[in-house]
Structure formats: structure tokens, C-alpha cells
Amino acid sequence: MKKIGILFGQERSFPTAFVERINSKNIPGIMAEPVKIDKVIQGVSSGYAVILDRISQDVPFYRAFLKNAALCGTAVINNPFWWSADEKFFNNCLSTKIDVPVPKTVILPSKDLPVDTSEVSFSNLAYPLDWEGIFDYVGFPAYMKPFAGGGWKNVYKLTDMADFFQKHAETKELVMMLQEEIIFEEYYRCYCIGGKHVKIMSYEPRNPHHLRYVADFKPSEARLKLMTDIVLRINKYLGYDFNTVELALKDGIPYAIDFCNPAPDADLKSVGQENFDWVVEAAANFAIEKAQSQVENADNLTWGEYIKRSASGKKLY
């Protein structure tokens, strides 16, 4: 029997529906359940052929458990090694090399010194930074957000230099990105499952959270194809099995705004019934596919094109 597990935190609607949907298919040799952990011993199998990870970004113990499970042959969705290494600024940097439009973005050192450092730890960092060059490149209005992490935590909209310096002082030890604002006509949030299944959802980030999926943009077939191609290209290079990509359309050009979301919101109350049903079905089918192809004591993880090309010595782009 090959077990598919889901590792999750406070959410309930998606994990429950995911498990129920897999088990309702009655596929011989396949069953699903919430992951159960009573001990983690080095080099010992977790007992799961597949684990869908929804919480390890917030729980370091779970991330270590998943890496050990992967070493023993579990297909972890998403790859915990790459997820540990990735962050939003790198995503933007990579996009500039694979022809994905992104806002002009820079990364900033933290306002306060990190723990266990002092001024002499930063001998290579110019002081002051070239603020004029930075602001000329990004422009205002702009957004400032953490270079890693998810959700809308510590996100600032900035109107000018004075506004920037006032709000940057509030960020303390966070490493922030400063990013051009894209004044968009339409906005979409796009699930990508298994690197091949894409669900493009109208989304309005300017609405209150519970109303963001009630937008009703109507993209043409050509625009849907363009957005689908961008979503697939991003996830092909990053290697995410389960991710969302946010696209802001300005003058017909889809700009990738946020696409490091390996545990994206899939709650029924947030995304609505139609989107919820799609993501449950797509995730269940992909997890079954991974379980059926899983090989014990082998590497069953997904590695993105960037990593695979780097390891093989091929041209990266």
C-alpha cells in the first residue's frame, strides 16, 4: 500500500477534501491520510510515498522531517531542499533571464543590524547606499515587501523618498525588496499543479481579503494562452509542483508580481467553490500520479530547470 500524506497547520477545508478525494477514487494500492509523526530518526523512512507539504515554511521541525523523508524516497510536494533555498528576489532575478516581465526591483539591506553582527561585519557595503540611483531605477509610487516569506505581512505602499525612509525604519531586521508599482487594468492569480495544470483566476488584490476572488475579468483566448505560458515557464525553471503565480496586466503585458507561493491559499471560503474544486481535483490526481511512479530509496523530488541545467553544465537560459 502506498500512502499519500498531507502535512498542514490551521487550515481544514483543503486538507480534508484532498484526503477524501483521493480515497473516493478507490485506486488499488493507494490511500491518503493526514501525516502522522511520532518520532523522526535519521535515515529512517516516513512510511509515505508522497507528502503534500502545506506548513513546513513556518515549522523548521517539519522541514527537517521532510528532508529526511525525501532522502528515504518520499516524493515531497514541494521539494523541501529547493523551497529552503528559494526566495522572492531570486525569483525576480531569474525571471529577467527567462523572458518573464517583472516590475523593476532591488533588494535592500536590513535597517537594523542582524543578530551577532556589528558595523564591521559590513565592510563591503557602501554607506550611504546609492539611494538616488535606486529611486531613479524603481520610481514612485512603489511597494516595499520582505524578500522572503508569504502573505501580505510587512507590505508597504510608498509615495516618495520621505515615505520610504519613514517606513523602512519600521522594518528592523527584515531584508526588504523595493519594487516598482504596476498600475494594472486586470489581475490574476494562477494555480499551477504538477508543472502542467494551470487554473487562471480573476483576482482583485485591492479588495478586502474575502472579496478578492469575486473579480470577473474576461481575458481573450490569446491572453489566456500568454498567461498560461508564463505560468508554466516560471514553474518549469523553479521546479514547483504546487504554486501560484500572480499576474498584473498593464497595456496587455502580464507582469509576474508574486510567484514564490509554494503553500498558496486553497481555503474554500477564500477561493470559492469552483476554484476549490479544481485545486482539490488537480492536487489529488497529481499526488496519485507521484505515488504510482515513486521508487523506494530513490530521489523522487522535482528539480527545476535552473538546478538541472546548473548541475549538468548546460547553458542556463
VENQUIPE-V769207 format. One record per pair of residues at least 24 apart in sequence whose ideal C-beta (glycine too) atoms are under 10 Angstrom apart, sorted by the first residue. I is the first residue (numbers start at 1). J is the second residue. Records with the same first field share a line. If there is no record, write none. Layout:
I: J ; J
This chain:
1: 28 ; 29 ; 30 ; 31 ; 47 ; 49
2: 27 ; 29 ; 30 ; 31 ; 32 ; 48 ; 49 ; 50 ; 288 ; 290 ; 291 ; 292 ; 294 ; 296
3: 30 ; 31 ; 32 ; 33 ; 35 ; 36 ; 46 ; 47 ; 48 ; 49 ; 50 ; 51 ; 74 ; 291
4: 30 ; 31 ; 32 ; 33 ; 35 ; 48 ; 49 ; 50 ; 51 ; 52 ; 75 ; 77 ; 284 ; 287 ; 288 ; 290 ; 291 ; 294
5: 31 ; 32 ; 33 ; 34 ; 35 ; 36 ; 37 ; 46 ; 47 ; 48 ; 49 ; 50 ; 51 ; 52 ; 53 ; 69 ; 74 ; 76 ; 287
6: 32 ; 33 ; 34 ; 35 ; 48 ; 50 ; 51 ; 52 ; 53 ; 54 ; 55 ; 77 ; 283 ; 287
7: 34 ; 35 ; 36 ; 37 ; 46 ; 48 ; 51 ; 52 ; 53 ; 54 ; 55 ; 56 ; 59 ; 62 ; 65 ; 66 ; 69 ; 76 ; 77 ; 263
8: 34 ; 35 ; 52 ; 53 ; 54 ; 55 ; 62 ; 263
9: 54 ; 55 ; 56 ; 57 ; 58 ; 59 ; 62 ; 263
10: 54 ; 55 ; 58 ; 267
11: 54 ; 55 ; 263 ; 265 ; 266 ; 267 ; 268 ; 270
12: 267 ; 268
13: 266 ; 267 ; 268 ; 269 ; 270 ; 271 ; 276 ; 280
14: 52 ; 54 ; 265 ; 266 ; 267 ; 268 ; 270 ; 271 ; 276 ; 279 ; 280 ; 283
15: 52 ; 54 ; 55 ; 266 ; 280
16: 268 ; 280
17: 266 ; 268 ; 276 ; 277 ; 279 ; 280 ; 281 ; 283 ; 284
18: 52 ; 54 ; 266 ; 279 ; 280 ; 281 ; 283 ; 284 ; 287
19: 52 ; 280 ; 284 ; 287
20: 280 ; 284
21: 277 ; 280 ; 281 ; 283 ; 284 ; 285 ; 287 ; 288
22: 50 ; 280 ; 283 ; 284 ; 285 ; 287 ; 288 ; 291
23: 284
24: 284
25: 284 ; 285 ; 288
27: 288 ; 291 ; 292
29: 291 ; 292
30: 287 ; 288 ; 291 ; 292
31: 291
32: 284 ; 287 ; 288 ; 291
35: 62 ; 65 ; 66 ; 69
37: 61 ; 62 ; 65 ; 69
39: 65
40: 64 ; 65 ; 66 ; 68 ; 69
41: 68
42: 68 ; 71 ; 72
43: 68 ; 71 ; 72
44: 68 ; 69 ; 71 ; 72
45: 69 ; 71 ; 72 ; 73 ; 74 ; 296 ; 297
46: 70 ; 71 ; 72 ; 73 ; 74 ; 76
47: 72 ; 74
48: 72 ; 73 ; 74 ; 75 ; 76 ; 291 ; 294
49: 73 ; 74 ; 75 ; 287 ; 288 ; 290 ; 291 ; 292 ; 293 ; 294 ; 295 ; 296 ; 300
50: 74 ; 75 ; 76 ; 77 ; 286 ; 287 ; 288 ; 289 ; 290 ; 291 ; 292 ; 293 ; 294 ; 300
51: 75 ; 76 ; 77 ; 80 ; 287 ; 290
52: 76 ; 77 ; 78 ; 241 ; 242 ; 263 ; 283 ; 284 ; 286 ; 287 ; 290
53: 77 ; 78 ; 79 ; 80 ; 83 ; 241 ; 242 ; 262 ; 263
54: 78 ; 242 ; 262 ; 263 ; 264 ; 266
55: 263
56: 80 ; 83 ; 84 ; 262 ; 263
57: 83 ; 84 ; 148 ; 149 ; 150 ; 262 ; 263
58: 149 ; 150 ; 263
60: 84
67: 301
70: 299 ; 300 ; 301
71: 297 ; 299 ; 301
72: 296 ; 297 ; 298 ; 300
73: 294 ; 295 ; 296 ; 297 ; 298 ; 299 ; 300 ; 301
74: 290 ; 294 ; 296 ; 300 ; 301
75: 241 ; 287 ; 289 ; 290 ; 291 ; 293 ; 294 ; 295 ; 298 ; 299 ; 300 ; 301 ; 302
76: 241 ; 290 ; 300 ; 301 ; 302
77: 193 ; 194 ; 240 ; 241 ; 242 ; 262 ; 283 ; 286 ; 287 ; 290 ; 301 ; 302
78: 238 ; 239 ; 240 ; 241 ; 242 ; 243 ; 262 ; 263 ; 301 ; 302
79: 238 ; 239 ; 240 ; 241 ; 262 ; 299 ; 300 ; 301 ; 302 ; 303 ; 304 ; 307
80: 262 ; 301
81: 301 ; 303 ; 307
82: 238 ; 239 ; 240 ; 262 ; 301 ; 302 ; 303 ; 304 ; 306 ; 307
83: 238 ; 239 ; 240 ; 260 ; 262 ; 263
85: 307
86: 148 ; 238 ; 239 ; 240 ; 260 ; 262 ; 304 ; 306
87: 146 ; 147 ; 148 ; 149 ; 175 ; 177 ; 260
88: 145 ; 146 ; 147 ; 148 ; 149 ; 150 ; 177 ; 179 ; 258 ; 259 ; 260 ; 261
89: 146 ; 147 ; 148 ; 175 ; 176 ; 177 ; 179 ; 260
90: 147 ; 148 ; 238 ; 260 ; 306
91: 147 ; 234 ; 237 ; 238 ; 245 ; 256 ; 258 ; 259 ; 260
92: 147 ; 177 ; 179 ; 256 ; 257 ; 258 ; 259 ; 260
94: 234 ; 237 ; 238 ; 259 ; 304 ; 305 ; 306 ; 316 ; 317
95: 230 ; 233 ; 234 ; 237 ; 238 ; 255 ; 256 ; 259
96: 317
97: 237 ; 306 ; 316 ; 317
98: 230 ; 233 ; 234 ; 236 ; 237 ; 238 ; 305 ; 306 ; 316 ; 317
99: 230 ; 233 ; 317
100: 229 ; 230 ; 231 ; 233 ; 234 ; 237 ; 245 ; 247 ; 254 ; 255 ; 256 ; 259
101: 182 ; 230 ; 247 ; 248 ; 250 ; 253 ; 254 ; 255 ; 256
102: 179 ; 180 ; 182 ; 255 ; 256 ; 257 ; 259
103: 138 ; 139 ; 142 ; 143 ; 177 ; 178 ; 179 ; 180 ; 181 ; 182 ; 248 ; 250 ; 255 ; 256 ; 257
104: 137 ; 138 ; 139 ; 142 ; 178 ; 179 ; 180 ; 181 ; 182
105: 137 ; 138 ; 142 ; 143 ; 145 ; 147 ; 177 ; 178 ; 179 ; 180
106: 133 ; 134 ; 135 ; 137 ; 138 ; 142 ; 176 ; 177 ; 178 ; 179 ; 180
107: 147 ; 175 ; 176 ; 177 ; 178 ; 179
108: 134 ; 144 ; 147 ; 164 ; 168 ; 171 ; 174 ; 175 ; 176 ; 177 ; 178
109: 175 ; 176
110: 147 ; 168 ; 171 ; 172 ; 173 ; 174 ; 175 ; 176
111: 165 ; 167 ; 168 ; 169 ; 170 ; 171 ; 172 ; 173 ; 174 ; 175 ; 176
112: 169 ; 171 ; 172 ; 173 ; 174
113: 172 ; 173
114: 173 ; 175
115: 173
117: 173
131: 161 ; 164 ; 165
132: 161
134: 161 ; 164 ; 178
135: 160 ; 161 ; 164 ; 178
137: 178 ; 180
138: 164 ; 177 ; 178 ; 179 ; 180 ; 181
139: 178 ; 180 ; 181
140: 164 ; 178 ; 180 ; 181
141: 180 ; 181 ; 183
142: 177 ; 178 ; 179 ; 180 ; 181
143: 176 ; 177 ; 178 ; 179 ; 180 ; 181 ; 182 ; 257
144: 168 ; 170 ; 171 ; 174 ; 176 ; 177 ; 178 ; 179
145: 171 ; 174 ; 176 ; 177 ; 178 ; 179 ; 258
146: 171 ; 174 ; 175 ; 176 ; 177
147: 174 ; 175 ; 176 ; 177 ; 260
148: 174 ; 175 ; 177 ; 260
149: 174 ; 175 ; 260
150: 258 ; 260 ; 261 ; 262 ; 263 ; 264 ; 265
151: 261 ; 265
152: 205 ; 209 ; 258
155: 179
157: 181
179: 257 ; 258
180: 255
181: 248 ; 257
182: 247 ; 248 ; 249 ; 250 ; 253 ; 254 ; 255 ; 256 ; 257
183: 248 ; 250 ; 251
184: 247 ; 248 ; 249 ; 250 ; 251 ; 253 ; 254 ; 255 ; 257
185: 217 ; 248 ; 249 ; 250 ; 251 ; 252
186: 215 ; 217 ; 218 ; 219 ; 223 ; 227 ; 247 ; 248 ; 249 ; 250 ; 252 ; 254
187: 212 ; 215 ; 217 ; 246 ; 247 ; 248 ; 249 ; 250 ; 254 ; 255 ; 257
188: 215 ; 217 ; 219 ; 223 ; 224 ; 227 ; 231 ; 244 ; 245 ; 246 ; 247 ; 248 ; 249 ; 254 ; 257
189: 213 ; 215 ; 244 ; 245 ; 246 ; 247 ; 257 ; 258 ; 261 ; 264 ; 265 ; 271 ; 275
190: 227 ; 228 ; 230 ; 231 ; 232 ; 234 ; 235 ; 243 ; 244 ; 245 ; 246 ; 247 ; 254 ; 256 ; 259 ; 264
191: 231 ; 242 ; 243 ; 244 ; 245 ; 261 ; 264 ; 266 ; 271 ; 275 ; 278 ; 279 ; 282 ; 283
192: 228 ; 231 ; 232 ; 234 ; 235 ; 236 ; 238 ; 240 ; 241 ; 242 ; 243 ; 244 ; 245 ; 259 ; 261 ; 264 ; 282
193: 235 ; 240 ; 241 ; 242 ; 243 ; 278 ; 279 ; 281 ; 282 ; 283 ; 284 ; 285 ; 286 ; 287
194: 235 ; 240 ; 241 ; 242 ; 282 ; 283 ; 285 ; 286 ; 287 ; 289 ; 290 ; 302
195: 231 ; 232 ; 235 ; 236 ; 238 ; 239 ; 240 ; 241 ; 242 ; 243 ; 286 ; 302 ; 304 ; 305
196: 232 ; 235 ; 236 ; 241 ; 282 ; 286
197: 232 ; 278 ; 279 ; 281 ; 282 ; 283 ; 285 ; 286
198: 224 ; 227 ; 228 ; 229 ; 230 ; 231 ; 232 ; 235 ; 245 ; 282
199: 228 ; 231 ; 244 ; 271 ; 274 ; 275 ; 278 ; 279 ; 282
200: 224 ; 227 ; 228 ; 231 ; 245 ; 247
201: 244 ; 246 ; 271 ; 272 ; 274 ; 275 ; 278 ; 279
202: 275
203: 244 ; 246 ; 247 ; 248 ; 271 ; 275
205: 246 ; 248 ; 257 ; 258
209: 265 ; 270
210: 269 ; 270
212: 265 ; 270 ; 271
213: 265 ; 269 ; 270 ; 271 ; 272 ; 274 ; 275
214: 272
217: 249
219: 247 ; 249 ; 254
220: 252
222: 252
223: 247 ; 249 ; 252 ; 254
226: 252 ; 253 ; 254
227: 254 ; 256
229: 254
230: 254 ; 255 ; 256 ; 259
231: 256 ; 259
233: 305
234: 259 ; 260 ; 304
235: 259 ; 302 ; 304 ; 305
236: 304 ; 305 ; 306
237: 304 ; 305 ; 306 ; 307 ; 308 ; 309 ; 316 ; 317
238: 262 ; 302 ; 304 ; 305 ; 306 ; 307
239: 301 ; 302 ; 303 ; 304 ; 305 ; 306 ; 307 ; 308
240: 302 ; 304
241: 283 ; 286 ; 287 ; 290 ; 301 ; 302
242: 266 ; 279 ; 282 ; 283 ; 286 ; 287 ; 302
244: 279
